[in-house]
Amino acid sequence: MTIYRLFKNEAFQPEAIDAMTDAYADVCRALGLTDHDQLQTDMVAKTVIEFAQRGVKDSVGLRDCVLQALRT
């Protein structure tokens, strides 16, 4: 699964990209998503990016925020 294509034009520090990538993978695993679930994985990626833009910096925090947002 790749999140890079969705934020390739955004300005994020390498550490933020690592945290976002880890959070994305964790959320997809938690939700049982695979590369074939394009619409759902895109939603996960966009939500990860939104929370990162809001200032959530670490992968665990991003994961938790995204899971909560997607489950409500």
mmCIF file as Biopython writes it, N, C-alpha, C and O atoms, coordinates in Angstrom:
data_model
#
loop_
_atom_site.group_PDB
_atom_site.id
_atom_site.type_symbol
_atom_site.label_atom_id
_atom_site.label_alt_id
_atom_site.label_comp_id
_atom_site.label_asym_id
_atom_site.label_entity_id
_atom_site.label_seq_id
_atom_site.pdbx_PDB_ins_code
_atom_site.Cartn_x
_atom_site.Cartn_y
_atom_site.Cartn_z
_atom_site.occupancy
_atom_site.B_iso_or_equiv
_atom_site.auth_seq_id
_atom_site.auth_asym_id
_atom_site.pdbx_PDB_model_num
ATOM 1   N N  . MET A ? 1  ? 0.850   -1.186 0.000  1.0 0.0 1  A 1 
ATOM 2   C CA . MET A ? 1  ? 0.000   0.000  0.000  1.0 0.0 1  A 1 
ATOM 3   C C  . MET A ? 1  ? 0.886   1.237  0.000  1.0 0.0 1  A 1 
ATOM 4   O O  . MET A ? 1  ? 1.932   1.273  0.648  1.0 0.0 1  A 1 
ATOM 5   N N  . THR A ? 2  ? 0.457   2.224  -0.723 1.0 0.0 2  A 1 
ATOM 6   C CA . THR A ? 2  ? 1.274   3.435  -0.790 1.0 0.0 2  A 1 
ATOM 7   C C  . THR A ? 2  ? 0.439   4.665  -0.496 1.0 0.0 2  A 1 
ATOM 8   O O  . THR A ? 2  ? -0.663  4.844  -1.015 1.0 0.0 2  A 1 
ATOM 9   N N  . ILE A ? 3  ? 0.999   5.495  0.348  1.0 0.0 3  A 1 
ATOM 10  C CA . ILE A ? 3  ? 0.362   6.761  0.696  1.0 0.0 3  A 1 
ATOM 11  C C  . ILE A ? 3  ? 1.093   7.906  -0.014 1.0 0.0 3  A 1 
ATOM 12  O O  . ILE A ? 3  ? 0.561   9.011  -0.129 1.0 0.0 3  A 1 
ATOM 13  N N  . TYR A ? 4  ? 2.293   7.641  -0.479 1.0 0.0 4  A 1 
ATOM 14  C CA . TYR A ? 4  ? 3.143   8.685  -1.037 1.0 0.0 4  A 1 
ATOM 15  C C  . TYR A ? 4  ? 2.497   9.457  -2.173 1.0 0.0 4  A 1 
ATOM 16  O O  . TYR A ? 4  ? 2.675   10.671 -2.267 1.0 0.0 4  A 1 
ATOM 17  N N  . ARG A ? 5  ? 1.763   8.793  -3.024 1.0 0.0 5  A 1 
ATOM 18  C CA . ARG A ? 5  ? 1.190   9.483  -4.188 1.0 0.0 5  A 1 
ATOM 19  C C  . ARG A ? 5  ? 0.195   10.552 -3.788 1.0 0.0 5  A 1 
ATOM 20  O O  . ARG A ? 5  ? -0.045  11.485 -4.554 1.0 0.0 5  A 1 
ATOM 21  N N  . LEU A ? 6  ? -0.391  10.441 -2.605 1.0 0.0 6  A 1 
ATOM 22  C CA . LEU A ? 6  ? -1.386  11.426 -2.170 1.0 0.0 6  A 1 
ATOM 23  C C  . LEU A ? 6  ? -0.773  12.668 -1.531 1.0 0.0 6  A 1 
ATOM 24  O O  . LEU A ? 6  ? -1.413  13.718 -1.482 1.0 0.0 6  A 1 
ATOM 25  N N  . PHE A ? 7  ? 0.462   12.557 -1.041 1.0 0.0 7  A 1 
ATOM 26  C CA . PHE A ? 7  ? 1.053   13.755 -0.447 1.0 0.0 7  A 1 
ATOM 27  C C  . PHE A ? 7  ? 2.366   14.158 -1.107 1.0 0.0 7  A 1 
ATOM 28  O O  . PHE A ? 7  ? 3.175   14.866 -0.506 1.0 0.0 7  A 1 
ATOM 29  N N  . LYS A ? 8  ? 2.577   13.712 -2.329 1.0 0.0 8  A 1 
ATOM 30  C CA . LYS A ? 8  ? 3.829   14.029 -3.009 1.0 0.0 8  A 1 
ATOM 31  C C  . LYS A ? 8  ? 3.990   15.528 -3.265 1.0 0.0 8  A 1 
ATOM 32  O O  . LYS A ? 8  ? 5.118   16.000 -3.410 1.0 0.0 8  A 1 
ATOM 33  N N  . ASN A ? 9  ? 2.905   16.281 -3.323 1.0 0.0 9  A 1 
ATOM 34  C CA . ASN A ? 9  ? 2.988   17.724 -3.563 1.0 0.0 9  A 1 
ATOM 35  C C  . ASN A ? 9  ? 2.871   18.542 -2.286 1.0 0.0 9  A 1 
ATOM 36  O O  . ASN A ? 9  ? 2.834   19.772 -2.337 1.0 0.0 9  A 1 
ATOM 37  N N  . GLU A ? 10 ? 2.812   17.868 -1.140 1.0 0.0 10 A 1 
ATOM 38  C CA . GLU A ? 10 ? 2.724   18.543 0.155  1.0 0.0 10 A 1 
ATOM 39  C C  . GLU A ? 10 ? 4.126   18.720 0.736  1.0 0.0 10 A 1 
ATOM 40  O O  . GLU A ? 10 ? 5.046   17.973 0.404  1.0 0.0 10 A 1 
ATOM 41  N N  . ALA A ? 11 ? 4.271   19.704 1.594  1.0 0.0 11 A 1 
ATOM 42  C CA . ALA A ? 11 ? 5.563   19.948 2.236  1.0 0.0 11 A 1 
ATOM 43  C C  . ALA A ? 11 ? 5.549   19.340 3.637  1.0 0.0 11 A 1 
ATOM 44  O O  . ALA A ? 11 ? 5.007   19.931 4.571  1.0 0.0 11 A 1 
ATOM 45  N N  . PHE A ? 12 ? 6.144   18.161 3.777  1.0 0.0 12 A 1 
ATOM 46  C CA . PHE A ? 12 ? 6.271   17.495 5.064  1.0 0.0 12 A 1 
ATOM 47  C C  . PHE A ? 12 ? 7.731   17.142 5.286  1.0 0.0 12 A 1 
ATOM 48  O O  . PHE A ? 12 ? 8.451   16.802 4.347  1.0 0.0 12 A 1 
ATOM 49  N N  . GLN A ? 13 ? 8.153   17.226 6.520  1.0 0.0 13 A 1 
ATOM 50  C CA . GLN A ? 13 ? 9.505   16.821 6.888  1.0 0.0 13 A 1 
ATOM 51  C C  . GLN A ? 13 ? 9.613   15.295 6.782  1.0 0.0 13 A 1 
ATOM 52  O O  . GLN A ? 13 ? 8.604   14.598 6.887  1.0 0.0 13 A 1 
ATOM 53  N N  . PRO A ? 14 ? 10.818  14.776 6.577  1.0 0.0 14 A 1 
ATOM 54  C CA . PRO A ? 14 ? 10.988  13.322 6.467  1.0 0.0 14 A 1 
ATOM 55  C C  . PRO A ? 14 ? 10.442  12.551 7.677  1.0 0.0 14 A 1 
ATOM 56  O O  . PRO A ? 14 ? 9.890   11.462 7.523  1.0 0.0 14 A 1 
ATOM 57  N N  . GLU A ? 15 ? 10.597  13.114 8.870  1.0 0.0 15 A 1 
ATOM 58  C CA . GLU A ? 15 ? 10.090  12.440 10.070 1.0 0.0 15 A 1 
ATOM 59  C C  . GLU A ? 15 ? 8.563   12.359 10.038 1.0 0.0 15 A 1 
ATOM 60  O O  . GLU A ? 15 ? 7.984   11.354 10.450 1.0 0.0 15 A 1 
ATOM 61  N N  . ALA A ? 16 ? 7.921   13.403 9.556  1.0 0.0 16 A 1 
ATOM 62  C CA . ALA A ? 16 ? 6.466   13.415 9.453  1.0 0.0 16 A 1 
ATOM 63  C C  . ALA A ? 16 ? 5.997   12.388 8.427  1.0 0.0 16 A 1 
ATOM 64  O O  . ALA A ? 16 ? 4.998   11.702 8.640  1.0 0.0 16 A 1 
ATOM 65  N N  . ILE A ? 17 ? 6.718   12.288 7.322  1.0 0.0 17 A 1 
ATOM 66  C CA . ILE A ? 17 ? 6.370   11.307 6.296  1.0 0.0 17 A 1 
ATOM 67  C C  . ILE A ? 17 ? 6.487   9.893  6.850  1.0 0.0 17 A 1 
ATOM 68  O O  . ILE A ? 17 ? 5.629   9.049  6.591  1.0 0.0 17 A 1 
ATOM 69  N N  . ASP A ? 18 ? 7.547   9.633  7.613  1.0 0.0 18 A 1 
ATOM 70  C CA . ASP A ? 18 ? 7.710   8.315  8.237  1.0 0.0 18 A 1 
ATOM 71  C C  . ASP A ? 18 ? 6.550   8.011  9.176  1.0 0.0 18 A 1 
ATOM 72  O O  . ASP A ? 18 ? 6.005   6.908  9.149  1.0 0.0 18 A 1 
ATOM 73  N N  . ALA A ? 19 ? 6.168   8.977  10.005 1.0 0.0 19 A 1 
ATOM 74  C CA . ALA A ? 19 ? 5.066   8.783  10.953 1.0 0.0 19 A 1 
ATOM 75  C C  . ALA A ? 19 ? 3.756   8.569  10.211 1.0 0.0 19 A 1 
ATOM 76  O O  . ALA A ? 19 ? 2.953   7.720  10.598 1.0 0.0 19 A 1 
ATOM 77  N N  . MET A ? 20 ? 3.537   9.324  9.158  1.0 0.0 20 A 1 
ATOM 78  C CA . MET A ? 20 ? 2.307   9.202  8.377  1.0 0.0 20 A 1 
ATOM 79  C C  . MET A ? 20 ? 2.235   7.840  7.689  1.0 0.0 20 A 1 
ATOM 80  O O  . MET A ? 20 ? 1.180   7.208  7.656  1.0 0.0 20 A 1 
ATOM 81  N N  . THR A ? 21 ? 3.346   7.404  7.151  1.0 0.0 21 A 1 
ATOM 82  C CA . THR A ? 21 ? 3.389   6.107  6.480  1.0 0.0 21 A 1 
ATOM 83  C C  . THR A ? 21 ? 3.117   4.976  7.458  1.0 0.0 21 A 1 
ATOM 84  O O  . THR A ? 21 ? 2.364   4.050  7.156  1.0 0.0 21 A 1 
ATOM 85  N N  . ASP A ? 22 ? 3.740   5.056  8.640  1.0 0.0 22 A 1 
ATOM 86  C CA . ASP A ? 22 ? 3.516   4.040  9.673  1.0 0.0 22 A 1 
ATOM 87  C C  . ASP A ? 22 ? 2.059   4.035  10.131 1.0 0.0 22 A 1 
ATOM 88  O O  . ASP A ? 22 ? 1.455   2.972  10.279 1.0 0.0 22 A 1 
ATOM 89  N N  . ALA A ? 23 ? 1.503   5.210  10.353 1.0 0.0 23 A 1 
ATOM 90  C CA . ALA A ? 23 ? 0.107   5.310  10.793 1.0 0.0 23 A 1 
ATOM 91  C C  . ALA A ? 23 ? -0.827  4.754  9.728  1.0 0.0 23 A 1 
ATOM 92  O O  . ALA A ? 23 ? -1.765  4.023  10.045 1.0 0.0 23 A 1 
ATOM 93  N N  . TYR A ? 24 ? -0.579  5.089  8.489  1.0 0.0 24 A 1 
ATOM 94  C CA . TYR A ? 24 ? -1.388  4.591  7.371  1.0 0.0 24 A 1 
ATOM 95  C C  . TYR A ? 24 ? -1.387  3.061  7.347  1.0 0.0 24 A 1 
ATOM 96  O O  . TYR A ? 24 ? -2.441  2.433  7.249  1.0 0.0 24 A 1 
ATOM 97  N N  . ALA A ? 25 ? -0.206  2.478  7.437  1.0 0.0 25 A 1 
ATOM 98  C CA . ALA A ? 25 ? -0.091  1.017  7.412  1.0 0.0 25 A 1 
ATOM 99  C C  . ALA A ? 25 ? -0.801  0.397  8.615  1.0 0.0 25 A 1 
ATOM 100 O O  . ALA A ? 25 ? -1.488  -0.615 8.478  1.0 0.0 25 A 1 
ATOM 101 N N  . ASP A ? 26 ? -0.638  0.997  9.786  1.0 0.0 26 A 1 
ATOM 102 C CA . ASP A ? 26 ? -1.288  0.483  11.000 1.0 0.0 26 A 1 
ATOM 103 C C  . ASP A ? 26 ? -2.808  0.536  10.888 1.0 0.0 26 A 1 
ATOM 104 O O  . ASP A ? 26 ? -3.491  -0.419 11.260 1.0 0.0 26 A 1 
ATOM 105 N N  . VAL A ? 27 ? -3.338  1.635  10.383 1.0 0.0 27 A 1 
ATOM 106 C CA . VAL A ? 27 ? -4.791  1.782  10.243 1.0 0.0 27 A 1 
ATOM 107 C C  . VAL A ? 27 ? -5.317  0.774  9.216  1.0 0.0 27 A 1 
ATOM 108 O O  . VAL A ? 27 ? -6.340  0.130  9.450  1.0 0.0 27 A 1 
ATOM 109 N N  . CYS A ? 28 ? -4.641  0.639  8.110  1.0 0.0 28 A 1 
ATOM 110 C CA . CYS A ? 28 ? -5.080  -0.323 7.094  1.0 0.0 28 A 1 
ATOM 111 C C  . CYS A ? 28 ? -5.083  -1.741 7.656  1.0 0.0 28 A 1 
ATOM 112 O O  . CYS A ? 28 ? -6.012  -2.507 7.403  1.0 0.0 28 A 1 
ATOM 113 N N  . ARG A ? 29 ? -4.053  -2.091 8.415  1.0 0.0 29 A 1 
ATOM 114 C CA . ARG A ? 29 ? -4.020  -3.416 9.057  1.0 0.0 29 A 1 
ATOM 115 C C  . ARG A ? 29 ? -5.170  -3.576 10.035 1.0 0.0 29 A 1 
ATOM 116 O O  . ARG A ? 29 ? -5.849  -4.603 10.040 1.0 0.0 29 A 1 
ATOM 117 N N  . ALA A ? 30 ? -5.390  -2.564 10.861 1.0 0.0 30 A 1 
ATOM 118 C CA . ALA A ? 30 ? -6.444  -2.624 11.874 1.0 0.0 30 A 1 
ATOM 119 C C  . ALA A ? 30 ? -7.821  -2.780 11.236 1.0 0.0 30 A 1 
ATOM 120 O O  . ALA A ? 30 ? -8.701  -3.428 11.804 1.0 0.0 30 A 1 
ATOM 121 N N  . LEU A ? 31 ? -8.008  -2.195 10.070 1.0 0.0 31 A 1 
ATOM 122 C CA . LEU A ? 31 ? -9.293  -2.266 9.384  1.0 0.0 31 A 1 
ATOM 123 C C  . LEU A ? 31 ? -9.381  -3.426 8.385  1.0 0.0 31 A 1 
ATOM 124 O O  . LEU A ? 31 ? -10.417 -3.636 7.754  1.0 0.0 31 A 1 
ATOM 125 N N  . GLY A ? 32 ? -8.281  -4.172 8.251  1.0 0.0 32 A 1 
ATOM 126 C CA . GLY A ? 32 ? -8.266  -5.312 7.334  1.0 0.0 32 A 1 
ATOM 127 C C  . GLY A ? 32 ? -8.280  -4.923 5.874  1.0 0.0 32 A 1 
ATOM 128 O O  . GLY A ? 32 ? -8.791  -5.667 5.037  1.0 0.0 32 A 1 
ATOM 129 N N  . LEU A ? 33 ? -7.722  -3.763 5.555  1.0 0.0 33 A 1 
ATOM 130 C CA . LEU A ? 33 ? -7.709  -3.273 4.176  1.0 0.0 33 A 1 
ATOM 131 C C  . LEU A ? 33 ? -6.467  -3.752 3.441  1.0 0.0 33 A 1 
ATOM 132 O O  . LEU A ? 33 ? -5.404  -3.928 4.036  1.0 0.0 33 A 1 
ATOM 133 N N  . THR A ? 34 ? -6.618  -3.960 2.135  1.0 0.0 34 A 1 
ATOM 134 C CA . THR A ? 34 ? -5.493  -4.328 1.282  1.0 0.0 34 A 1 
ATOM 135 C C  . THR A ? 34 ? -5.393  -3.327 0.138  1.0 0.0 34 A 1 
ATOM 136 O O  . THR A ? 34 ? -6.185  -2.390 0.044  1.0 0.0 34 A 1 
ATOM 137 N N  . ASP A ? 35 ? -4.410  -3.540 -0.726 1.0 0.0 35 A 1 
ATOM 138 C CA . ASP A ? 35 ? -4.233  -2.660 -1.887 1.0 0.0 35 A 1 
ATOM 139 C C  . ASP A ? 35 ? -5.450  -2.677 -2.807 1.0 0.0 35 A 1 
ATOM 140 O O  . ASP A ? 35 ? -5.659  -1.737 -3.573 1.0 0.0 35 A 1 
ATOM 141 N N  . HIS A ? 36 ? -6.236  -3.715 -2.739 1.0 0.0 36 A 1 
ATOM 142 C CA . HIS A ? 36 ? -7.409  -3.834 -3.612 1.0 0.0 36 A 1 
ATOM 143 C C  . HIS A ? 36 ? -8.588  -3.000 -3.117 1.0 0.0 36 A 1 
ATOM 144 O O  . HIS A ? 36 ? -9.575  -2.838 -3.833 1.0 0.0 36 A 1 
ATOM 145 N N  . ASP A ? 37 ? -8.493  -2.474 -1.912 1.0 0.0 37 A 1 
ATOM 146 C CA . ASP A ? 37 ? -9.554  -1.651 -1.329 1.0 0.0 37 A 1 
ATOM 147 C C  . ASP A ? 37 ? -9.257  -0.171 -1.581 1.0 0.0 37 A 1 
ATOM 148 O O  . ASP A ? 37 ? -9.128  0.613  -0.641 1.0 0.0 37 A 1 
ATOM 149 N N  . GLN A ? 38 ? -9.154  0.196  -2.836 1.0 0.0 38 A 1 
ATOM 150 C CA . GLN A ? 38 ? -8.682  1.528  -3.247 1.0 0.0 38 A 1 
ATOM 151 C C  . GLN A ? 38 ? -9.449  2.682  -2.605 1.0 0.0 38 A 1 
ATOM 152 O O  . GLN A ? 38 ? -8.833  3.608  -2.079 1.0 0.0 38 A 1 
ATOM 153 N N  . LEU A ? 39 ? -10.760 2.644  -2.639 1.0 0.0 39 A 1 
ATOM 154 C CA . LEU A ? 39 ? -11.545 3.755  -2.085 1.0 0.0 39 A 1 
ATOM 155 C C  . LEU A ? 39 ? -11.301 3.911  -0.591 1.0 0.0 39 A 1 
ATOM 156 O O  . LEU A ? 39 ? -11.135 5.026  -0.096 1.0 0.0 39 A 1 
ATOM 157 N N  . GLN A ? 40 ? -11.279 2.793  0.124  1.0 0.0 40 A 1 
ATOM 158 C CA . GLN A ? 40 ? -11.078 2.844  1.570  1.0 0.0 40 A 1 
ATOM 159 C C  . GLN A ? 40 ? -9.651  3.262  1.933  1.0 0.0 40 A 1 
ATOM 160 O O  . GLN A ? 40 ? -9.453  4.054  2.855  1.0 0.0 40 A 1 
ATOM 161 N N  . THR A ? 41 ? -8.654  2.732  1.210  1.0 0.0 41 A 1 
ATOM 162 C CA . THR A ? 41 ? -7.278  3.105  1.527  1.0 0.0 41 A 1 
ATOM 163 C C  . THR A ? 41 ? -7.004  4.567  1.190  1.0 0.0 41 A 1 
ATOM 164 O O  . THR A ? 41 ? -6.222  5.226  1.875  1.0 0.0 41 A 1 
ATOM 165 N N  . ASP A ? 42 ? -7.646  5.076  0.136  1.0 0.0 42 A 1 
ATOM 166 C CA . ASP A ? 42 ? -7.518  6.504  -0.172 1.0 0.0 42 A 1 
ATOM 167 C C  . ASP A ? 42 ? -8.116  7.349  0.952  1.0 0.0 42 A 1 
ATOM 168 O O  . ASP A ? 42 ? -7.560  8.385  1.317  1.0 0.0 42 A 1 
ATOM 169 N N  . MET A ? 43 ? -9.241  6.908  1.495  1.0 0.0 43 A 1 
ATOM 170 C CA . MET A ? 43 ? -9.864  7.628  2.609  1.0 0.0 43 A 1 
ATOM 171 C C  . MET A ? 43 ? -8.943  7.617  3.832  1.0 0.0 43 A 1 
ATOM 172 O O  . MET A ? 43 ? -8.802  8.630  4.517  1.0 0.0 43 A 1 
ATOM 173 N N  . VAL A ? 44 ? -8.326  6.481  4.098  1.0 0.0 44 A 1 
ATOM 174 C CA . VAL A ? 44 ? -7.381  6.395  5.216  1.0 0.0 44 A 1 
ATOM 175 C C  . VAL A ? 44 ? -6.228  7.369  4.980  1.0 0.0 44 A 1 
ATOM 176 O O  . VAL A ? 44 ? -5.858  8.123  5.880  1.0 0.0 44 A 1 
ATOM 177 N N  . ALA A ? 45 ? -5.670  7.355  3.797  1.0 0.0 45 A 1 
ATOM 178 C CA . ALA A ? 45 ? -4.531  8.231  3.490  1.0 0.0 45 A 1 
ATOM 179 C C  . ALA A ? 45 ? -4.910  9.704  3.633  1.0 0.0 45 A 1 
ATOM 180 O O  . ALA A ? 45 ? -4.162  10.483 4.224  1.0 0.0 45 A 1 
ATOM 181 N N  . LYS A ? 46 ? -6.044  10.077 3.105  1.0 0.0 46 A 1 
ATOM 182 C CA . LYS A ? 46 ? -6.476  11.481 3.197  1.0 0.0 46 A 1 
ATOM 183 C C  . LYS A ? 46 ? -6.710  11.892 4.649  1.0 0.0 46 A 1 
ATOM 184 O O  . LYS A ? 46 ? -6.416  13.024 5.033  1.0 0.0 46 A 1 
ATOM 185 N N  . THR A ? 47 ? -7.235  10.979 5.448  1.0 0.0 47 A 1 
ATOM 186 C CA . THR A ? 47 ? -7.484  11.288 6.855  1.0 0.0 47 A 1 
ATOM 187 C C  . THR A ? 47 ? -6.172  11.399 7.619  1.0 0.0 47 A 1 
ATOM 188 O O  . THR A ? 47 ? -6.035  12.262 8.487  1.0 0.0 47 A 1 
ATOM 189 N N  . VAL A ? 48 ? -5.217  10.547 7.314  1.0 0.0 48 A 1 
ATOM 190 C CA . VAL A ? 48 ? -3.884  10.648 7.927  1.0 0.0 48 A 1 
ATOM 191 C C  . VAL A ? 48 ? -3.278  12.013 7.605  1.0 0.0 48 A 1 
ATOM 192 O O  . VAL A ? 48 ? -2.750  12.689 8.488  1.0 0.0 48 A 1 
ATOM 193 N N  . ILE A ? 49 ? -3.356  12.405 6.355  1.0 0.0 49 A 1 
ATOM 194 C CA . ILE A ? 49 ? -2.793  13.692 5.929  1.0 0.0 49 A 1 
ATOM 195 C C  . ILE A ? 49 ? -3.488  14.849 6.651  1.0 0.0 49 A 1 
ATOM 196 O O  . ILE A ? 49 ? -2.828  15.787 7.099  1.0 0.0 49 A 1 
ATOM 197 N N  . GLU A ? 50 ? -4.812  14.783 6.763  1.0 0.0 50 A 1 
ATOM 198 C CA . GLU A ? 50 ? -5.551  15.838 7.471  1.0 0.0 50 A 1 
ATOM 199 C C  . GLU A ? 50 ? -5.060  16.007 8.904  1.0 0.0 50 A 1 
ATOM 200 O O  . GLU A ? 50 ? -4.805  17.126 9.348  1.0 0.0 50 A 1 
ATOM 201 N N  . PHE A ? 51 ? -4.927  14.900 9.625  1.0 0.0 51 A 1 
ATOM 202 C CA . PHE A ? 51 ? -4.486  14.995 11.014 1.0 0.0 51 A 1 
ATOM 203 C C  . PHE A ? 51 ? -3.030  15.440 11.110 1.0 0.0 51 A 1 
ATOM 204 O O  . PHE A ? 51 ? -2.664  16.149 12.047 1.0 0.0 51 A 1 
ATOM 205 N N  . ALA A ? 52 ? -2.211  15.041 10.171 1.0 0.0 52 A 1 
ATOM 206 C CA . ALA A ? 52 ? -0.822  15.505 10.162 1.0 0.0 52 A 1 
ATOM 207 C C  . ALA A ? 52 ? -0.768  17.011 9.925  1.0 0.0 52 A 1 
ATOM 208 O O  . ALA A ? 52 ? 0.034   17.710 10.543 1.0 0.0 52 A 1 
ATOM 209 N N  . GLN A ? 53 ? -1.618  17.509 9.033  1.0 0.0 53 A 1 
ATOM 210 C CA . GLN A ? 53 ? -1.669  18.947 8.773  1.0 0.0 53 A 1 
ATOM 211 C C  . GLN A ? 53 ? -2.177  19.717 9.984  1.0 0.0 53 A 1 
ATOM 212 O O  . GLN A ? 53 ? -1.836  20.885 10.168 1.0 0.0 53 A 1 
ATOM 213 N N  . ARG A ? 54 ? -2.989  19.069 10.808 1.0 0.0 54 A 1 
ATOM 214 C CA . ARG A ? 54 ? -3.503  19.700 12.031 1.0 0.0 54 A 1 
ATOM 215 C C  . ARG A ? 54 ? -2.484  19.687 13.162 1.0 0.0 54 A 1 
ATOM 216 O O  . ARG A ? 54 ? -2.700  20.306 14.204 1.0 0.0 54 A 1 
ATOM 217 N N  . GLY A ? 55 ? -1.368  18.982 12.959 1.0 0.0 55 A 1 
ATOM 218 C CA . GLY A ? 55 ? -0.304  19.018 13.948 1.0 0.0 55 A 1 
ATOM 219 C C  . GLY A ? 55 ? -0.039  17.737 14.711 1.0 0.0 55 A 1 
ATOM 220 O O  . GLY A ? 55 ? 0.839   17.708 15.573 1.0 0.0 55 A 1 
ATOM 221 N N  . VAL A ? 56 ? -0.778  16.671 14.414 1.0 0.0 56 A 1 
ATOM 222 C CA . VAL A ? 56 ? -0.484  15.393 15.059 1.0 0.0 56 A 1 
ATOM 223 C C  . VAL A ? 56 ? 0.789   14.861 14.418 1.0 0.0 56 A 1 
ATOM 224 O O  . VAL A ? 56 ? 0.840   14.659 13.205 1.0 0.0 56 A 1 
ATOM 225 N N  . LYS A ? 57 ? 1.814   14.635 15.229 1.0 0.0 57 A 1 
ATOM 226 C CA . LYS A ? 57 ? 3.148   14.353 14.686 1.0 0.0 57 A 1 
ATOM 227 C C  . LYS A ? 57 ? 3.578   12.900 14.739 1.0 0.0 57 A 1 
ATOM 228 O O  . LYS A ? 57 ? 4.305   12.444 13.856 1.0 0.0 57 A 1 
ATOM 229 N N  . ASP A ? 58 ? 3.140   12.154 15.763 1.0 0.0 58 A 1 
ATOM 230 C CA . ASP A ? 58 ? 3.670   10.797 15.930 1.0 0.0 58 A 1 
ATOM 231 C C  . ASP A ? 58 ? 2.727   9.770  15.321 1.0 0.0 58 A 1 
ATOM 232 O O  . ASP A ? 58 ? 1.527   10.014 15.194 1.0 0.0 58 A 1 
ATOM 233 N N  . SER A ? 59 ? 3.274   8.630  14.948 1.0 0.0 59 A 1 
ATOM 234 C CA . SER A ? 59 ? 2.491   7.616  14.246 1.0 0.0 59 A 1 
ATOM 235 C C  . SER A ? 59 ? 1.375   7.043  15.107 1.0 0.0 59 A 1 
ATOM 236 O O  . SER A ? 59 ? 0.290   6.766  14.596 1.0 0.0 59 A 1 
ATOM 237 N N  . VAL A ? 60 ? 1.613   6.860  16.394 1.0 0.0 60 A 1 
ATOM 238 C CA . VAL A ? 60 ? 0.583   6.315  17.283 1.0 0.0 60 A 1 
ATOM 239 C C  . VAL A ? 60 ? -0.567  7.312  17.421 1.0 0.0 60 A 1 
ATOM 240 O O  . VAL A ? 60 ? -1.734  6.926  17.358 1.0 0.0 60 A 1 
ATOM 241 N N  . GLY A ? 61 ? -0.248  8.571  17.604 1.0 0.0 61 A 1 
ATOM 242 C CA . GLY A ? 61 ? -1.278  9.600  17.697 1.0 0.0 61 A 1 
ATOM 243 C C  . GLY A ? 61 ? -2.081  9.707  16.416 1.0 0.0 61 A 1 
ATOM 244 O O  . GLY A ? 61 ? -3.306  9.825  16.448 1.0 0.0 61 A 1 
ATOM 245 N N  . LEU A ? 62 ? -1.383  9.665  15.279 1.0 0.0 62 A 1 
ATOM 246 C CA . LEU A ? 62 ? -2.070  9.699  13.990 1.0 0.0 62 A 1 
ATOM 247 C C  . LEU A ? 62 ? -2.981  8.488  13.830 1.0 0.0 62 A 1 
ATOM 248 O O  . LEU A ? 62 ? -4.140  8.617  13.436 1.0 0.0 62 A 1 
ATOM 249 N N  . ARG A ? 63 ? -2.449  7.320  14.138 1.0 0.0 63 A 1 
ATOM 250 C CA . ARG A ? 63 ? -3.246  6.088  14.027 1.0 0.0 63 A 1 
ATOM 251 C C  . ARG A ? 63 ? -4.526  6.186  14.849 1.0 0.0 63 A 1 
ATOM 252 O O  . ARG A ? 63 ? -5.619  5.898  14.363 1.0 0.0 63 A 1 
ATOM 253 N N  . ASP A ? 64 ? -4.364  6.601  16.113 1.0 0.0 64 A 1 
ATOM 254 C CA . ASP A ? 64 ? -5.516  6.673  17.007 1.0 0.0 64 A 1 
ATOM 255 C C  . ASP A ? 64 ? -6.550  7.689  16.523 1.0 0.0 64 A 1 
ATOM 256 O O  . ASP A ? 64 ? -7.750  7.418  16.554 1.0 0.0 64 A 1 
ATOM 257 N N  . CYS A ? 65 ? -6.091  8.845  16.081 1.0 0.0 65 A 1 
ATOM 258 C CA . CYS A ? 65 ? -7.016  9.872  15.574 1.0 0.0 65 A 1 
ATOM 259 C C  . CYS A ? 65 ? -7.757  9.388  14.336 1.0 0.0 65 A 1 
ATOM 260 O O  . CYS A ? 65 ? -8.964  9.595  14.211 1.0 0.0 65 A 1 
ATOM 261 N N  . VAL A ? 66 ? -7.046  8.751  13.430 1.0 0.0 66 A 1 
ATOM 262 C CA . VAL A ? 66 ? -7.657  8.288  12.192 1.0 0.0 66 A 1 
ATOM 263 C C  . VAL A ? 66 ? -8.661  7.174  12.470 1.0 0.0 66 A 1 
ATOM 264 O O  . VAL A ? 66 ? -9.763  7.181  11.923 1.0 0.0 66 A 1 
ATOM 265 N N  . LEU A ? 67 ? -8.288  6.226  13.309 1.0 0.0 67 A 1 
ATOM 266 C CA . LEU A ? 67 ? -9.225  5.139  13.640 1.0 0.0 67 A 1 
ATOM 267 C C  . LEU A ? 67 ? -10.488 5.690  14.284 1.0 0.0 67 A 1 
ATOM 268 O O  . LEU A ? 67 ? -11.595 5.261  13.958 1.0 0.0 67 A 1 
ATOM 269 N N  . GLN A ? 68 ? -10.324 6.625  15.183 1.0 0.0 68 A 1 
ATOM 270 C CA . GLN A ? 68 ? -11.490 7.212  15.834 1.0 0.0 68 A 1 
ATOM 271 C C  . GLN A ? 68 ? -12.365 7.950  14.820 1.0 0.0 68 A 1 
ATOM 272 O O  . GLN A ? 68 ? -13.588 7.813  14.832 1.0 0.0 68 A 1 
ATOM 273 N N  . ALA A ? 69 ? -11.735 8.728  13.950 1.0 0.0 69 A 1 
ATOM 274 C CA . ALA A ? 69 ? -12.482 9.495  12.950 1.0 0.0 69 A 1 
ATOM 275 C C  . ALA A ? 69 ? -13.226 8.581  11.978 1.0 0.0 69 A 1 
ATOM 276 O O  . ALA A ? 69 ? -14.361 8.872  11.602 1.0 0.0 69 A 1 
ATOM 277 N N  . LEU A ? 70 ? -12.612 7.512  11.582 1.0 0.0 70 A 1 
ATOM 278 C CA . LEU A ? 70 ? -13.232 6.620  10.602 1.0 0.0 70 A 1 
ATOM 279 C C  . LEU A ? 70 ? -14.303 5.731  11.216 1.0 0.0 70 A 1 
ATOM 280 O O  . LEU A ? 70 ? -15.175 5.224  10.510 1.0 0.0 70 A 1 
ATOM 281 N N  . ARG A ? 71 ? -14.240 5.548  12.493 1.0 0.0 71 A 1 
ATOM 282 C CA . ARG A ? 71 ? -15.218 4.675  13.142 1.0 0.0 71 A 1 
ATOM 283 C C  . ARG A ? 71 ? -16.440 5.445  13.631 1.0 0.0 71 A 1 
ATOM 284 O O  . ARG A ? 71 ? -17.403 4.831  14.092 1.0 0.0 71 A 1 
ATOM 285 N N  . THR A ? 72 ? -16.426 6.766  13.544 1.0 0.0 72 A 1 
ATOM 286 C CA . THR A ? 72 ? -17.582 7.550  14.008 1.0 0.0 72 A 1 
ATOM 287 C C  . THR A ? 72 ? -18.476 7.922  12.859 1.0 0.0 72 A 1 
ATOM 288 O O  . THR A ? 72 ? -19.496 8.581  13.059 1.0 0.0 72 A 1 
#
